[in-house]
Each structure stands twice: as structure tokens, then as C-alpha cells.
Amino acid sequence: MIIAIPTNDKKTIAKFTGRCEEFAIYKISKNTTELVEYRKNTHEHHNHSNGEDHEHNHNDIMEKLSNIDLLVMKMAGKHFKNDLATYSIEYEKTKELDIDTILESYK
């Protein structure tokens, strides 16, 4: 199983998935966990406070997550969740902050 976890510090899960610094990619198999890589989040964030109705997508992020089995996240907005559905990317929400603890629960 390949799991992606958004992070800003490589130790804890990022609060906002679409605004994280990078995605930590882990391979979990037979009770072992292997860090595969960190994928930099290069998505440009937009200010939505002016009420503009414009197309908003996270296609660049979805492409970085296209080969994972599961995205574990703390929180994401409705546009991000819609894009996950469009790209058929499975996700689960967690309240846990520590990445090592999160990974232990998937072994």
C-alpha cells in the first residue's frame, strides 16, 4: 500500500492539505514502513476573500498523488475534496498529528 501524508516539517501532518510544503510518500507492506520520497507541493494558493467565482482546481497536486493508494489528511476544502473524487484518489481523515503514529495504524 502506498500512502501519502501532507507535511510541513516531515514529522507531523499538515493542517491544510492543499497548502502543505510537501507530501511524504510511504510504502507499507508486511508490517514494514518505507519512506519512498517527499514530493514538493508547488500548487499556487489563491486568495478567495474577494468572492470571485472562478475555476479552482488542484490538478498539479492530483497528478503528484496519482499513483498512491491512500491520502491521509487532517483537513481539506470542498474544492480539494472534489478534485480527489474526480481523480479517484481515496482519502481518510485523521485527528492524529504525529506521522509515525499515523503510519503505525496502517501496518
MODELLER restraints for C-alpha pairs under 7 A, 6 or more apart:
rsr = mdl.restraints
at = mdl.atoms
rsr.add(forms.Gaussian(group=physical.xy_distance, feature=features.Distance(at['CA:1:A'], at['CA:27:A']), mean=5.72, stdev=0.5))
rsr.add(forms.Gaussian(group=physical.xy_distance, feature=features.Distance(at['CA:1:A'], at['CA:28:A']), mean=5.25, stdev=0.5))
rsr.add(forms.Gaussian(group=physical.xy_distance, feature=features.Distance(at['CA:1:A'], at['CA:29:A']), mean=6.47, stdev=0.5))
rsr.add(forms.Gaussian(group=physical.xy_distance, feature=features.Distance(at['CA:1:A'], at['CA:69:A']), mean=5.97, stdev=0.5))
rsr.add(forms.Gaussian(group=physical.xy_distance, feature=features.Distance(at['CA:2:A'], at['CA:25:A']), mean=6.89, stdev=0.5))
rsr.add(forms.Gaussian(group=physical.xy_distance, feature=features.Distance(at['CA:2:A'], at['CA:26:A']), mean=5.66, stdev=0.5))
rsr.add(forms.Gaussian(group=physical.xy_distance, feature=features.Distance(at['CA:2:A'], at['CA:27:A']), mean=4.59, stdev=0.5))
rsr.add(forms.Gaussian(group=physical.xy_distance, feature=features.Distance(at['CA:2:A'], at['CA:28:A']), mean=6.38, stdev=0.5))
rsr.add(forms.Gaussian(group=physical.xy_distance, feature=features.Distance(at['CA:2:A'], at['CA:68:A']), mean=5.02, stdev=0.5))
rsr.add(forms.Gaussian(group=physical.xy_distance, feature=features.Distance(at['CA:2:A'], at['CA:69:A']), mean=5.13, stdev=0.5))
rsr.add(forms.Gaussian(group=physical.xy_distance, feature=features.Distance(at['CA:2:A'], at['CA:70:A']), mean=6.58, stdev=0.5))
rsr.add(forms.Gaussian(group=physical.xy_distance, feature=features.Distance(at['CA:3:A'], at['CA:25:A']), mean=5.74, stdev=0.5))
rsr.add(forms.Gaussian(group=physical.xy_distance, feature=features.Distance(at['CA:3:A'], at['CA:26:A']), mean=5.21, stdev=0.5))
rsr.add(forms.Gaussian(group=physical.xy_distance, feature=features.Distance(at['CA:3:A'], at['CA:27:A']), mean=6.40, stdev=0.5))
rsr.add(forms.Gaussian(group=physical.xy_distance, feature=features.Distance(at['CA:3:A'], at['CA:68:A']), mean=5.95, stdev=0.5))
rsr.add(forms.Gaussian(group=physical.xy_distance, feature=features.Distance(at['CA:3:A'], at['CA:69:A']), mean=5.99, stdev=0.5))
rsr.add(forms.Gaussian(group=physical.xy_distance, feature=features.Distance(at['CA:3:A'], at['CA:70:A']), mean=4.92, stdev=0.5))
rsr.add(forms.Gaussian(group=physical.xy_distance, feature=features.Distance(at['CA:3:A'], at['CA:71:A']), mean=5.78, stdev=0.5))
rsr.add(forms.Gaussian(group=physical.xy_distance, feature=features.Distance(at['CA:4:A'], at['CA:23:A']), mean=5.96, stdev=0.5))
rsr.add(forms.Gaussian(group=physical.xy_distance, feature=features.Distance(at['CA:4:A'], at['CA:24:A']), mean=5.52, stdev=0.5))
rsr.add(forms.Gaussian(group=physical.xy_distance, feature=features.Distance(at['CA:4:A'], at['CA:25:A']), mean=4.56, stdev=0.5))
rsr.add(forms.Gaussian(group=physical.xy_distance, feature=features.Distance(at['CA:4:A'], at['CA:26:A']), mean=6.39, stdev=0.5))
rsr.add(forms.Gaussian(group=physical.xy_distance, feature=features.Distance(at['CA:4:A'], at['CA:68:A']), mean=6.75, stdev=0.5))
rsr.add(forms.Gaussian(group=physical.xy_distance, feature=features.Distance(at['CA:4:A'], at['CA:70:A']), mean=6.36, stdev=0.5))
rsr.add(forms.Gaussian(group=physical.xy_distance, feature=features.Distance(at['CA:4:A'], at['CA:71:A']), mean=4.79, stdev=0.5))
rsr.add(forms.Gaussian(group=physical.xy_distance, feature=features.Distance(at['CA:4:A'], at['CA:72:A']), mean=6.25, stdev=0.5))
rsr.add(forms.Gaussian(group=physical.xy_distance, feature=features.Distance(at['CA:5:A'], at['CA:13:A']), mean=6.49, stdev=0.5))
rsr.add(forms.Gaussian(group=physical.xy_distance, feature=features.Distance(at['CA:5:A'], at['CA:23:A']), mean=5.39, stdev=0.5))
rsr.add(forms.Gaussian(group=physical.xy_distance, feature=features.Distance(at['CA:5:A'], at['CA:24:A']), mean=5.15, stdev=0.5))
rsr.add(forms.Gaussian(group=physical.xy_distance, feature=features.Distance(at['CA:5:A'], at['CA:25:A']), mean=6.61, stdev=0.5))
rsr.add(forms.Gaussian(group=physical.xy_distance, feature=features.Distance(at['CA:5:A'], at['CA:71:A']), mean=6.07, stdev=0.5))
rsr.add(forms.Gaussian(group=physical.xy_distance, feature=features.Distance(at['CA:5:A'], at['CA:72:A']), mean=5.32, stdev=0.5))
rsr.add(forms.Gaussian(group=physical.xy_distance, feature=features.Distance(at['CA:5:A'], at['CA:73:A']), mean=6.32, stdev=0.5))
rsr.add(forms.Gaussian(group=physical.xy_distance, feature=features.Distance(at['CA:6:A'], at['CA:13:A']), mean=5.65, stdev=0.5))
rsr.add(forms.Gaussian(group=physical.xy_distance, feature=features.Distance(at['CA:6:A'], at['CA:14:A']), mean=5.38, stdev=0.5))
rsr.add(forms.Gaussian(group=physical.xy_distance, feature=features.Distance(at['CA:6:A'], at['CA:17:A']), mean=5.69, stdev=0.5))
rsr.add(forms.Gaussian(group=physical.xy_distance, feature=features.Distance(at['CA:6:A'], at['CA:20:A']), mean=5.76, stdev=0.5))
rsr.add(forms.Gaussian(group=physical.xy_distance, feature=features.Distance(at['CA:6:A'], at['CA:22:A']), mean=5.95, stdev=0.5))
rsr.add(forms.Gaussian(group=physical.xy_distance, feature=features.Distance(at['CA:6:A'], at['CA:23:A']), mean=4.40, stdev=0.5))
rsr.add(forms.Gaussian(group=physical.xy_distance, feature=features.Distance(at['CA:6:A'], at['CA:24:A']), mean=6.25, stdev=0.5))
rsr.add(forms.Gaussian(group=physical.xy_distance, feature=features.Distance(at['CA:6:A'], at['CA:73:A']), mean=6.61, stdev=0.5))
rsr.add(forms.Gaussian(group=physical.xy_distance, feature=features.Distance(at['CA:7:A'], at['CA:13:A']), mean=4.76, stdev=0.5))
rsr.add(forms.Gaussian(group=physical.xy_distance, feature=features.Distance(at['CA:7:A'], at['CA:14:A']), mean=4.45, stdev=0.5))
rsr.add(forms.Gaussian(group=physical.xy_distance, feature=features.Distance(at['CA:7:A'], at['CA:20:A']), mean=5.63, stdev=0.5))
rsr.add(forms.Gaussian(group=physical.xy_distance, feature=features.Distance(at['CA:7:A'], at['CA:21:A']), mean=6.17, stdev=0.5))
rsr.add(forms.Gaussian(group=physical.xy_distance, feature=features.Distance(at['CA:7:A'], at['CA:22:A']), mean=5.67, stdev=0.5))
rsr.add(forms.Gaussian(group=physical.xy_distance, feature=features.Distance(at['CA:7:A'], at['CA:23:A']), mean=5.94, stdev=0.5))
rsr.add(forms.Gaussian(group=physical.xy_distance, feature=features.Distance(at['CA:7:A'], at['CA:24:A']), mean=6.79, stdev=0.5))
rsr.add(forms.Gaussian(group=physical.xy_distance, feature=features.Distance(at['CA:8:A'], at['CA:14:A']), mean=5.77, stdev=0.5))
rsr.add(forms.Gaussian(group=physical.xy_distance, feature=features.Distance(at['CA:8:A'], at['CA:20:A']), mean=5.62, stdev=0.5))
rsr.add(forms.Gaussian(group=physical.xy_distance, feature=features.Distance(at['CA:8:A'], at['CA:21:A']), mean=4.84, stdev=0.5))
rsr.add(forms.Gaussian(group=physical.xy_distance, feature=features.Distance(at['CA:8:A'], at['CA:22:A']), mean=6.42, stdev=0.5))
rsr.add(forms.Gaussian(group=physical.xy_distance, feature=features.Distance(at['CA:11:A'], at['CA:98:A']), mean=6.25, stdev=0.5))
rsr.add(forms.Gaussian(group=physical.xy_distance, feature=features.Distance(at['CA:11:A'], at['CA:99:A']), mean=5.67, stdev=0.5))
rsr.add(forms.Gaussian(group=physical.xy_distance, feature=features.Distance(at['CA:12:A'], at['CA:97:A']), mean=5.25, stdev=0.5))
rsr.add(forms.Gaussian(group=physical.xy_distance, feature=features.Distance(at['CA:12:A'], at['CA:98:A']), mean=4.61, stdev=0.5))
rsr.add(forms.Gaussian(group=physical.xy_distance, feature=features.Distance(at['CA:12:A'], at['CA:99:A']), mean=5.13, stdev=0.5))
rsr.add(forms.Gaussian(group=physical.xy_distance, feature=features.Distance(at['CA:13:A'], at['CA:74:A']), mean=6.98, stdev=0.5))
rsr.add(forms.Gaussian(group=physical.xy_distance, feature=features.Distance(at['CA:13:A'], at['CA:97:A']), mean=5.33, stdev=0.5))
rsr.add(forms.Gaussian(group=physical.xy_distance, feature=features.Distance(at['CA:13:A'], at['CA:98:A']), mean=6.46, stdev=0.5))
rsr.add(forms.Gaussian(group=physical.xy_distance, feature=features.Distance(at['CA:13:A'], at['CA:99:A']), mean=6.08, stdev=0.5))
rsr.add(forms.Gaussian(group=physical.xy_distance, feature=features.Distance(at['CA:14:A'], at['CA:20:A']), mean=5.81, stdev=0.5))
rsr.add(forms.Gaussian(group=physical.xy_distance, feature=features.Distance(at['CA:14:A'], at['CA:74:A']), mean=6.95, stdev=0.5))
rsr.add(forms.Gaussian(group=physical.xy_distance, feature=features.Distance(at['CA:15:A'], at['CA:74:A']), mean=5.58, stdev=0.5))
rsr.add(forms.Gaussian(group=physical.xy_distance, feature=features.Distance(at['CA:15:A'], at['CA:75:A']), mean=6.04, stdev=0.5))
rsr.add(forms.Gaussian(group=physical.xy_distance, feature=features.Distance(at['CA:16:A'], at['CA:74:A']), mean=6.90, stdev=0.5))
rsr.add(forms.Gaussian(group=physical.xy_distance, feature=features.Distance(at['CA:16:A'], at['CA:75:A']), mean=5.46, stdev=0.5))
rsr.add(forms.Gaussian(group=physical.xy_distance, feature=features.Distance(at['CA:16:A'], at['CA:76:A']), mean=5.85, stdev=0.5))
rsr.add(forms.Gaussian(group=physical.xy_distance, feature=features.Distance(at['CA:17:A'], at['CA:73:A']), mean=6.37, stdev=0.5))
rsr.add(forms.Gaussian(group=physical.xy_distance, feature=features.Distance(at['CA:17:A'], at['CA:75:A']), mean=6.18, stdev=0.5))
rsr.add(forms.Gaussian(group=physical.xy_distance, feature=features.Distance(at['CA:17:A'], at['CA:76:A']), mean=5.56, stdev=0.5))
rsr.add(forms.Gaussian(group=physical.xy_distance, feature=features.Distance(at['CA:18:A'], at['CA:76:A']), mean=6.79, stdev=0.5))
rsr.add(forms.Gaussian(group=physical.xy_distance, feature=features.Distance(at['CA:18:A'], at['CA:80:A']), mean=6.98, stdev=0.5))
rsr.add(forms.Gaussian(group=physical.xy_distance, feature=features.Distance(at['CA:20:A'], at['CA:41:A']), mean=6.57, stdev=0.5))
rsr.add(forms.Gaussian(group=physical.xy_distance, feature=features.Distance(at['CA:21:A'], at['CA:40:A']), mean=6.24, stdev=0.5))
rsr.add(forms.Gaussian(group=physical.xy_distance, feature=features.Distance(at['CA:21:A'], at['CA:41:A']), mean=5.46, stdev=0.5))
rsr.add(forms.Gaussian(group=physical.xy_distance, feature=features.Distance(at['CA:22:A'], at['CA:38:A']), mean=6.27, stdev=0.5))
rsr.add(forms.Gaussian(group=physical.xy_distance, feature=features.Distance(at['CA:22:A'], at['CA:39:A']), mean=5.33, stdev=0.5))
rsr.add(forms.Gaussian(group=physical.xy_distance, feature=features.Distance(at['CA:22:A'], at['CA:40:A']), mean=4.23, stdev=0.5))
rsr.add(forms.Gaussian(group=physical.xy_distance, feature=features.Distance(at['CA:22:A'], at['CA:41:A']), mean=4.76, stdev=0.5))
rsr.add(forms.Gaussian(group=physical.xy_distance, feature=features.Distance(at['CA:23:A'], at['CA:38:A']), mean=5.56, stdev=0.5))
rsr.add(forms.Gaussian(group=physical.xy_distance, feature=features.Distance(at['CA:23:A'], at['CA:39:A']), mean=5.08, stdev=0.5))
rsr.add(forms.Gaussian(group=physical.xy_distance, feature=features.Distance(at['CA:23:A'], at['CA:40:A']), mean=6.48, stdev=0.5))
rsr.add(forms.Gaussian(group=physical.xy_distance, feature=features.Distance(at['CA:23:A'], at['CA:41:A']), mean=6.96, stdev=0.5))
rsr.add(forms.Gaussian(group=physical.xy_distance, feature=features.Distance(at['CA:24:A'], at['CA:37:A']), mean=6.20, stdev=0.5))
rsr.add(forms.Gaussian(group=physical.xy_distance, feature=features.Distance(at['CA:24:A'], at['CA:38:A']), mean=4.63, stdev=0.5))
rsr.add(forms.Gaussian(group=physical.xy_distance, feature=features.Distance(at['CA:24:A'], at['CA:39:A']), mean=6.54, stdev=0.5))
rsr.add(forms.Gaussian(group=physical.xy_distance, feature=features.Distance(at['CA:25:A'], at['CA:35:A']), mean=6.12, stdev=0.5))
rsr.add(forms.Gaussian(group=physical.xy_distance, feature=features.Distance(at['CA:25:A'], at['CA:36:A']), mean=5.46, stdev=0.5))
rsr.add(forms.Gaussian(group=physical.xy_distance, feature=features.Distance(at['CA:25:A'], at['CA:37:A']), mean=5.39, stdev=0.5))
rsr.add(forms.Gaussian(group=physical.xy_distance, feature=features.Distance(at['CA:25:A'], at['CA:38:A']), mean=6.03, stdev=0.5))
rsr.add(forms.Gaussian(group=physical.xy_distance, feature=features.Distance(at['CA:26:A'], at['CA:33:A']), mean=6.61, stdev=0.5))
rsr.add(forms.Gaussian(group=physical.xy_distance, feature=features.Distance(at['CA:26:A'], at['CA:34:A']), mean=5.50, stdev=0.5))
rsr.add(forms.Gaussian(group=physical.xy_distance, feature=features.Distance(at['CA:26:A'], at['CA:35:A']), mean=4.51, stdev=0.5))
rsr.add(forms.Gaussian(group=physical.xy_distance, feature=features.Distance(at['CA:26:A'], at['CA:36:A']), mean=5.28, stdev=0.5))
rsr.add(forms.Gaussian(group=physical.xy_distance, feature=features.Distance(at['CA:27:A'], at['CA:33:A']), mean=5.77, stdev=0.5))
rsr.add(forms.Gaussian(group=physical.xy_distance, feature=features.Distance(at['CA:27:A'], at['CA:34:A']), mean=5.15, stdev=0.5))
rsr.add(forms.Gaussian(group=physical.xy_distance, feature=features.Distance(at['CA:27:A'], at['CA:35:A']), mean=6.46, stdev=0.5))
rsr.add(forms.Gaussian(group=physical.xy_distance, feature=features.Distance(at['CA:27:A'], at['CA:36:A']), mean=6.49, stdev=0.5))
rsr.add(forms.Gaussian(group=physical.xy_distance, feature=features.Distance(at['CA:28:A'], at['CA:34:A']), mean=6.44, stdev=0.5))
rsr.add(forms.Gaussian(group=physical.xy_distance, feature=features.Distance(at['CA:28:A'], at['CA:107:A']), mean=6.56, stdev=0.5))
rsr.add(forms.Gaussian(group=physical.xy_distance, feature=features.Distance(at['CA:31:A'], at['CA:107:A']), mean=4.87, stdev=0.5))
rsr.add(forms.Gaussian(group=physical.xy_distance, feature=features.Distance(at['CA:32:A'], at['CA:107:A']), mean=6.86, stdev=0.5))
rsr.add(forms.Gaussian(group=physical.xy_distance, feature=features.Distance(at['CA:41:A'], at['CA:61:A']), mean=6.75, stdev=0.5))
rsr.add(forms.Gaussian(group=physical.xy_distance, feature=features.Distance(at['CA:43:A'], at['CA:60:A']), mean=6.45, stdev=0.5))
rsr.add(forms.Gaussian(group=physical.xy_distance, feature=features.Distance(at['CA:43:A'], at['CA:61:A']), mean=6.63, stdev=0.5))
rsr.add(forms.Gaussian(group=physical.xy_distance, feature=features.Distance(at['CA:56:A'], at['CA:79:A']), mean=6.95, stdev=0.5))
rsr.add(forms.Gaussian(group=physical.xy_distance, feature=features.Distance(at['CA:57:A'], at['CA:79:A']), mean=6.69, stdev=0.5))
rsr.add(forms.Gaussian(group=physical.xy_distance, feature=features.Distance(at['CA:57:A'], at['CA:83:A']), mean=6.77, stdev=0.5))
rsr.add(forms.Gaussian(group=physical.xy_distance, feature=features.Distance(at['CA:58:A'], at['CA:80:A']), mean=6.50, stdev=0.5))
rsr.add(forms.Gaussian(group=physical.xy_distance, feature=features.Distance(at['CA:58:A'], at['CA:83:A']), mean=6.55, stdev=0.5))
rsr.add(forms.Gaussian(group=physical.xy_distance, feature=features.Distance(at['CA:62:A'], at['CA:84:A']), mean=6.97, stdev=0.5))
rsr.add(forms.Gaussian(group=physical.xy_distance, feature=features.Distance(at['CA:62:A'], at['CA:87:A']), mean=6.81, stdev=0.5))
rsr.add(forms.Gaussian(group=physical.xy_distance, feature=features.Distance(at['CA:69:A'], at['CA:90:A']), mean=6.66, stdev=0.5))
rsr.add(forms.Gaussian(group=physical.xy_distance, feature=features.Distance(at['CA:70:A'], at['CA:89:A']), mean=6.87, stdev=0.5))
rsr.add(forms.Gaussian(group=physical.xy_distance, feature=features.Distance(at['CA:70:A'], at['CA:90:A']), mean=5.10, stdev=0.5))
rsr.add(forms.Gaussian(group=physical.xy_distance, feature=features.Distance(at['CA:70:A'], at['CA:91:A']), mean=5.30, stdev=0.5))
rsr.add(forms.Gaussian(group=physical.xy_distance, feature=features.Distance(at['CA:71:A'], at['CA:90:A']), mean=6.27, stdev=0.5))
rsr.add(forms.Gaussian(group=physical.xy_distance, feature=features.Distance(at['CA:71:A'], at['CA:91:A']), mean=4.51, stdev=0.5))
rsr.add(forms.Gaussian(group=physical.xy_distance, feature=features.Distance(at['CA:71:A'], at['CA:92:A']), mean=6.43, stdev=0.5))
rsr.add(forms.Gaussian(group=physical.xy_distance, feature=features.Distance(at['CA:72:A'], at['CA:91:A']), mean=5.68, stdev=0.5))
rsr.add(forms.Gaussian(group=physical.xy_distance, feature=features.Distance(at['CA:72:A'], at['CA:92:A']), mean=5.05, stdev=0.5))
rsr.add(forms.Gaussian(group=physical.xy_distance, feature=features.Distance(at['CA:72:A'], at['CA:93:A']), mean=5.85, stdev=0.5))
rsr.add(forms.Gaussian(group=physical.xy_distance, feature=features.Distance(at['CA:72:A'], at['CA:94:A']), mean=6.84, stdev=0.5))
rsr.add(forms.Gaussian(group=physical.xy_distance, feature=features.Distance(at['CA:73:A'], at['CA:92:A']), mean=6.33, stdev=0.5))
rsr.add(forms.Gaussian(group=physical.xy_distance, feature=features.Distance(at['CA:73:A'], at['CA:93:A']), mean=4.96, stdev=0.5))
rsr.add(forms.Gaussian(group=physical.xy_distance, feature=features.Distance(at['CA:73:A'], at['CA:94:A']), mean=6.08, stdev=0.5))
rsr.add(forms.Gaussian(group=physical.xy_distance, feature=features.Distance(at['CA:74:A'], at['CA:93:A']), mean=5.34, stdev=0.5))
rsr.add(forms.Gaussian(group=physical.xy_distance, feature=features.Distance(at['CA:74:A'], at['CA:94:A']), mean=5.29, stdev=0.5))
rsr.add(forms.Gaussian(group=physical.xy_distance, feature=features.Distance(at['CA:74:A'], at['CA:95:A']), mean=6.25, stdev=0.5))
rsr.add(forms.Gaussian(group=physical.xy_distance, feature=features.Distance(at['CA:75:A'], at['CA:93:A']), mean=6.90, stdev=0.5))
rsr.add(forms.Gaussian(group=physical.xy_distance, feature=features.Distance(at['CA:96:A'], at['CA:102:A']), mean=6.57, stdev=0.5))
